[in-house]
């Protein structure tokens, strides 16, 4: 069987399993298929951009964390004194420094 024929065959098997709402193991048992090949092709097809699983609407949204450069504040005092490193995480410290002046 060629790779494309194999791919089409397993895509059909995965779609049928999905339509019957069976687990992969149950579907393979009923249709006398190798569960290991089933899992292999499910993974392979999903990596190729073919999603063998049902498309459902989810209440969840994928969140991708990003690291934004925190805005740093610098306090420049008379006499050339420069205090740096204040940001949103330690803004209370800046207030305490200013109260002491």
Residue, then its C-alpha position, 0 to 999 in steps of 0.5 A: x500500500x502506498x503512503x498516500x493510500x495508507x494515509x487515506x485509509x487511516x483518515x477514513x478509519x479515524x473519521x469513522x471512529x469519530x462518527x461512532x463516538x468510540x474510543x480508539x481502543x474500542x474502535x480498533x477492537x470492533x474492526x480488528x485493527x492494530x491500536x498502535x497503528x491507529x495511534x501512530x496514524x492519528x498522531x501523524x495526520x495531526x502533525x501534517x495538519x489533518x485533524x482527525x479529531x472532531x472540531x468542537x467549540x470550546x469555552x476555553x481560549x488558548x493563552x500564549x504567555x509573552x514576556x513584555x519588557x517592564x517599564x523601568x522608572x528612574x529617579x534622578x535626584x539633585x546632586x547627580x544621584x540616580x536611582x533606577x529599577x522601579x517598575x510596576x512590581x515595586x511601585x510602593x517602594x518608589x512611594x516610600x523613597x519619595x516620602x523620605x525625601 
